[in-house]
Amino acid sequence: MPRVWTAIVAATLINLPFGSLYAFSVFLKPLEEALGASRFDLSIVFGLATITFTVGMNAAPRLFSLVGAPLLVALCSLAATAGIVMAALATSLIELGIGYGVLFGIGGGVAYIAMQQGVNLMLRSRHGLVNGYIVGLYPAGAMIAAPLFGWALALWGLRATMLGLAGALALTGLLAVGFVLLGGVRLRTAPGVTAPSGAAPPRRVFWQMAAVFFLAAAAGLMVLSQLKEIIVVYGGGTALALFATTAVTGAIAGARLGGGWLLDRFSVPQVMAFAHLWSLLGVVALTLLPSPVMAAIGLGMIGMGYGFISGSTAGGVAYYWPAGDYGRVASRLYVAWCVAAISLPLLAGHLYDLTGGYSTVVMIAGAGNLLGIVVALGLPRQSPKTAPAAA
C-alpha cells in the first residue's frame, strides 16, 4: 500500500543537494579566478541552469506515462552527478555551462516535478503545509551547502568542493530511489481524483498566479544568485557574507514552509499579498538605511517574500487544480520562475559590472513587489479550509 511518508522522504533526499543551486553565489569568486570569467558571464551560467531546470520541469509530465518513478529519479540523479563532475573539471565557461547549466539543471527540474506529482497523488490533507515543505527543500539545501562550500573551498579549493557535491548527489539519489520503491510511489493519475475545492479555477487564475510568482521570484533569485557579493558591496566582510548566505537561505526555507502552512488557514490572495508586502518592507529598509547589517536583514526579507510566494503557489496549485494535474500545472507556472531568473539576476550582474553597486536593482525589485500586491489581491478568495478529497 502506498505510504505518503516514503514519498516525502524521497523528495527530501533528492531535492536537498539540488538546492545547492541557490548557493551559487559562494562559487562566484573562485570561478571568476579559475576561468577568467566576469560576474555577468557567471550570471549567464546561473540563468542557463534555471532555464534547463524549467525545461526539465515541463518535460517531466510527458515522461510520467513512459518511465516509472524509480527509474526517472535514478536518471535525474545520474545526469546531475555527471554534470557537476564536468563542472568541477571545467577549463572553460562552455564546459561549466554544459555541466552545471545543462545537465545539473535538467536533472533537478525533472526530479522536482516528479516528486511533487508523486507526493500530491498520495496526499489526503494538509496540501499547503506539505507542498510548502517540498518547495522549502531547495533553500534548505542551500542553507546546508553554503557554509560547507565556504569551508571546503578554503581547505581544498574549487575542484574538490564540486566533486564532493557530485558525490552527495549520487548518494542521496540512490537513497531516494530506495524510498520510492519502498513506498510504491506512482506518477500517473488515479481515476476520480479531484481538487480539494472540487473544481479547477478560471484560466485567468493561472496567469495571475504566474505574474505574482514572477514578480517575487525575480527579486528572490537576484538575492540568492549574488547574495554573498551583495553583502560585501554594502560593506560586509567575508564572515558576515557567508553567515548571511546561510541565514537568508534558511529564512527562505522557513518562509516556503510558512507560505504553505498559512495557505491552510487563510485565503490565497491574503497570503500572496502579505508575501509581497513583506518583501517590499525589506527593500524600503535597505534603501533608507544602507549598511552591512541592514543589507543582511533587508535581503533576508526580500528572500522571505519570495519564499512565502513559493510555498503558497505550490499549495495553491494543490487547492485549485485536480491532483493528477499537479505536475502539468506546476511545471507551466514555473516558467515564470525561469523568466524571473534571467531578468533581475542578469540585470543585477550587468549593473554591478557597470557601477559596482546593487542599489538600483533593489529599488526595481521593490517596484515589482508593489505590482505583485495589486495582482495578488485580484485572485479568487478560495478558502484553504475546504476539506480535500481522498487521493
C-alpha positions in Angstrom: 0.0 0.0 0.0 1.4 3.4 -0.9 2.8 5.4 2.1 3.0 9.1 1.8 5.9 9.4 4.2 8.2 7.5 1.9 7.4 9.9 -0.9 8.2 12.8 1.3 11.5 11.3 2.4 12.4 10.5 -1.2 11.6 14.1 -2.2 13.7 15.4 0.7 16.7 13.2 -0.3 16.7 14.1 -4.0 15.9 17.8 -3.6 18.3 18.9 -0.8 21.5 18.6 -2.8 19.8 20.2 -5.9 19.1 23.1 -3.6 22.8 24.0 -3.7 21.8 25.8 -6.9 20.7 28.6 -4.6 24.2 28.7 -3.0 25.8 29.5 -6.4 27.0 32.9 -5.1 29.6 31.2 -3.0 31.3 29.9 -6.2 31.4 33.3 -7.9 34.8 34.5 -6.8 36.6 31.1 -7.2 35.0 30.6 -10.7 36.0 34.1 -11.8 39.6 33.4 -10.8 39.6 29.8 -12.2 38.0 30.6 -15.6 38.8 34.3 -16.0 35.1 35.0 -16.2 33.2 38.2 -15.4 30.3 38.4 -13.0 27.9 38.8 -15.9 29.4 35.6 -17.5 28.6 33.6 -14.4 25.2 35.2 -14.1 24.5 33.7 -17.6 25.6 30.2 -16.3 23.2 30.6 -13.4 20.5 31.8 -15.7 21.1 28.8 -18.1 20.8 26.4 -15.1 17.4 27.9 -14.3 16.3 27.7 -18.0 17.2 24.0 -18.2 15.6 23.4 -14.8 12.4 24.8 -16.3 12.8 22.7 -19.4 13.2 19.7 -17.2 10.1 20.6 -15.1 8.0 21.0 -18.3 9.3 17.7 -19.8 8.6 15.7 -16.6 4.8 15.4 -17.1 5.4 13.9 -20.6 7.6 11.2 -19.0 5.2 10.1 -16.4 3.4 7.6 -18.7 6.7 6.4 -20.2 9.0 5.9 -17.2 8.3 4.7 -13.7 9.2 6.8 -10.7 12.2 4.8 -9.5 13.9 4.8 -13.0 13.1 8.5 -13.5 14.6 9.5 -10.2 17.7 7.4 -10.9 18.2 9.0 -14.3 17.9 12.5 -12.8 20.5 11.7 -10.2 22.8 10.3 -12.8 22.5 13.3 -15.1 23.1 15.8 -12.3 26.1 13.9 -10.9 27.7 13.8 -14.3 27.0 17.5 -14.8 28.7 18.5 -11.6 31.7 16.3 -12.3 32.0 18.1 -15.6 31.7 21.5 -14.0 34.4 20.5 -11.4 36.8 19.6 -14.2 35.8 22.6 -16.5 38.6 24.7 -18.0 36.3 27.0 -19.9 33.0 28.8 -19.5 31.4 26.5 -22.1 32.2 23.3 -20.2 30.9 24.9 -17.0 27.7 25.9 -18.8 27.1 22.3 -20.2 27.9 20.6 -16.9 26.3 23.0 -14.3 23.9 24.9 -16.6 22.5 22.0 -18.6 22.9 18.5 -17.1 22.6 19.6 -13.4 19.6 21.9 -14.3 17.7 19.3 -16.3 18.2 16.6 -13.7 16.9 18.9 -11.0 13.9 20.1 -12.9 12.6 16.6 -13.8 13.2 15.3 -10.3 11.5 18.3 -8.7 8.2 17.9 -10.6 8.2 14.1 -10.5 8.4 14.1 -6.7 5.8 16.9 -6.3 3.5 14.8 -8.5 4.2 11.6 -6.6 3.6 13.2 -3.2 0.4 15.0 -4.3 -1.2 11.8 -5.7 -0.8 10.3 -2.2 -1.9 13.3 -0.1 -5.2 13.3 1.8 -4.8 16.5 3.8 -2.5 19.4 4.6 -1.9 20.2 1.0 -0.5 23.6 1.7 1.9 22.5 4.5 3.3 19.5 2.6 3.8 21.4 -0.6 5.4 24.3 1.3 7.8 21.8 2.8 8.7 20.3 -0.6 9.5 23.7 -2.2 11.3 24.7 1.0 13.8 21.9 0.4 15.8 23.9 -2.2 16.7 26.9 0.1 17.2 24.4 3.0 19.7 22.6 0.8 21.4 25.9 0.1 21.5 26.7 3.8 23.4 23.5 4.4 25.5 23.8 1.3 26.7 27.5 1.7 28.8 27.0 4.9 30.0 23.6 3.7 31.1 25.1 0.4 32.8 28.0 2.1 34.7 25.7 4.4 35.6 23.2 1.6 36.7 26.0 -0.7 39.1 27.4 1.9 40.6 23.9 2.7 40.6 22.1 -0.7 39.6 24.6 -3.4 37.0 24.7 -6.1 37.5 21.4 -7.9 37.4 19.2 -4.7 34.4 21.1 -3.4 32.4 20.5 -6.6 33.4 16.8 -6.7 32.1 16.5 -3.2 28.8 17.9 -4.3 28.8 15.3 -7.1 29.3 12.5 -4.6 26.4 13.9 -2.4 24.1 13.9 -5.4 24.9 10.3 -6.3 24.4 9.1 -2.7 21.2 10.9 -2.0 19.8 9.9 -5.4 20.5 6.2 -4.7 18.7 6.5 -1.3 15.8 8.4 -2.9 15.3 5.5 -5.4 15.1 3.1 -2.5 12.4 5.1 -0.7 10.4 5.5 -4.0 10.5 1.7 -4.4 9.6 1.1 -0.7 6.5 3.4 -0.9 5.2 2.4 -4.3 5.3 6.0 -5.5 3.5 6.5 -8.8 3.3 9.3 -11.2 0.2 8.7 -13.2 -3.3 9.9 -12.2 -5.6 7.7 -10.2 -9.2 7.8 -11.6 -11.7 10.0 -9.9 -9.2 12.3 -8.1 -10.5 15.9 -7.8 -9.1 19.1 -6.4 -9.7 19.8 -2.7 -12.0 22.6 -3.7 -13.9 20.3 -6.1 -13.3 22.3 -9.4 -10.5 23.9 -11.3 -10.4 27.7 -11.4 -10.9 30.1 -14.4 -8.0 30.3 -16.8 -7.2 33.9 -15.6 -6.2 32.5 -12.2 -3.2 30.7 -13.8 -1.9 33.9 -15.3 -2.5 35.9 -12.1 -0.6 33.3 -10.1 2.2 33.3 -12.7 2.5 37.1 -12.5 2.6 37.1 -8.7 5.2 34.3 -8.7 7.3 36.0 -11.4 7.5 39.3 -9.5 8.5 37.7 -6.3 10.9 35.2 -7.9 12.8 37.9 -9.8 13.7 39.7 -6.6 14.3 36.5 -4.7 16.6 34.9 -7.3 18.5 38.2 -7.6 19.2 37.9 -3.9 20.0 34.2 -4.0 22.3 34.3 -7.0 24.5 37.1 -5.7 23.8 37.3 -2.0 27.4 36.9 -0.8 28.7 39.6 -3.1 25.9 42.0 -2.4 26.7 41.9 1.3 30.3 42.6 0.5 29.3 45.6 -1.7 27.3 47.0 1.2 30.5 46.9 3.4 30.2 43.4 5.0 33.2 41.2 5.5 33.6 37.6 4.2 32.4 36.1 7.5 29.2 38.2 7.6 28.6 37.4 3.9 28.9 33.7 4.5 26.8 33.8 7.6 24.1 35.9 5.8 24.1 33.4 2.9 23.4 30.6 5.3 20.8 32.6 7.4 18.9 34.0 4.4 18.6 30.7 2.6 17.4 29.2 5.9 14.9 32.0 6.3 13.6 31.4 2.7 13.2 27.7 3.5 11.2 28.6 6.6 9.1 31.1 4.6 8.3 28.5 1.9 7.1 26.1 4.6 5.2 29.0 6.3 3.6 30.1 3.0 2.1 26.6 2.6 1.1 26.5 6.2 -0.6 29.9 6.0 -2.5 28.7 2.9 -4.2 26.0 5.0 -5.6 28.8 7.2 -6.0 31.9 5.1 -7.1 32.7 1.6 -4.7 32.7 -1.4 -4.9 36.5 -2.1 -4.3 37.3 1.6 -1.2 35.1 1.8 0.3 36.3 -1.5 -0.3 40.0 -0.9 1.3 39.6 2.6 4.3 38.0 1.0 4.9 40.9 -1.4 4.4 43.4 1.3 7.0 41.7 3.5 9.5 41.8 0.6 8.7 45.5 0.0 9.4 46.4 3.6 12.9 44.8 3.2 13.5 46.9 0.1 12.5 50.1 1.9 14.7 49.3 4.9 17.7 48.6 2.8 17.2 51.7 0.6 16.8 54.1 3.5 19.4 52.6 5.9 22.1 51.0 3.8 24.7 49.2 5.9 26.2 45.7 6.2 23.7 44.5 8.9 20.7 46.1 7.2 21.8 44.5 3.9 21.6 41.1 5.5 18.2 41.9 7.1 16.7 43.6 4.0 17.9 41.0 1.6 16.6 38.3 4.0 13.1 39.9 4.0 13.2 40.1 0.2 14.1 36.4 0.0 11.5 35.5 2.6 8.8 37.3 0.5 9.8 35.1 -2.4 9.7 32.1 -0.1 6.2 32.8 1.1 5.1 33.1 -2.5 6.8 29.8 -3.5 5.1 28.0 -0.7 1.7 29.5 -1.3 2.0 28.9 -5.1 2.8 25.2 -4.6 -0.1 24.9 -2.2 -2.4 27.0 -4.4 -1.9 24.6 -7.3 -2.9 21.7 -5.0 -6.1 23.6 -3.9 -7.2 25.0 -7.2 -6.5 22.0 -9.6 -7.0 18.2 -9.5 -4.2 16.2 -8.0 -3.5 14.4 -11.3 -2.9 17.8 -13.0 -0.4 19.0 -10.3 2.7 18.3 -12.3 1.4 19.7 -15.5 0.1 23.0 -14.0 3.0 23.5 -11.6 5.6 23.0 -14.3 3.9 25.6 -16.5 3.7 28.0 -13.6 7.4 27.5 -13.0 8.1 29.0 -16.5 7.6 32.3 -14.6 10.4 31.3 -12.3 12.6 30.7 -15.3 11.8 34.1 -16.8 12.4 35.7 -13.4 15.9 34.0 -13.2 17.0 35.7 -16.4 15.6 39.1 -15.6 16.7 40.8 -12.3 19.7 38.4 -11.6 21.2 39.1 -15.0 20.4 42.8 -14.7 22.0 42.8 -11.3 25.2 41.3 -12.7 25.3 43.8 -15.5 24.6 46.8 -13.3 27.3 45.6 -10.9 29.9 45.4 -13.8 28.9 49.0 -14.8 28.5 50.7 -11.4 30.0 48.4 -8.8 26.7 48.5 -6.8 23.3 47.0 -6.4 21.1 49.8 -5.1 19.2 50.4 -8.4 18.2 46.8 -8.9 17.0 46.6 -5.3 14.6 49.5 -6.0 13.4 47.8 -9.2 12.6 44.7 -7.1 10.5 46.9 -4.7 8.5 48.3 -7.6 7.8 44.7 -8.6 6.5 44.0 -5.1 4.1 46.9 -5.3 2.6 45.5 -8.5 2.6 42.0 -7.0 0.4 43.2 -4.2 -2.2 44.5 -6.6 -2.3 41.4 -8.8 -2.4 39.1 -5.7 -5.5 40.9 -4.3 -7.3 40.1 -7.5 -7.1 36.3 -7.0 -10.3 34.5 -6.0 -10.7 34.2 -2.2 -11.0 30.5 -2.3 -10.9 29.2 1.3 -8.0 26.9 2.0 -10.0 25.3 4.8 -12.1 23.3 2.3 -11.8 19.6 3.1 -9.7 17.8 0.5 -10.9 14.7 -1.3 -9.1 11.4 -0.6 -6.3 10.7 -3.1 
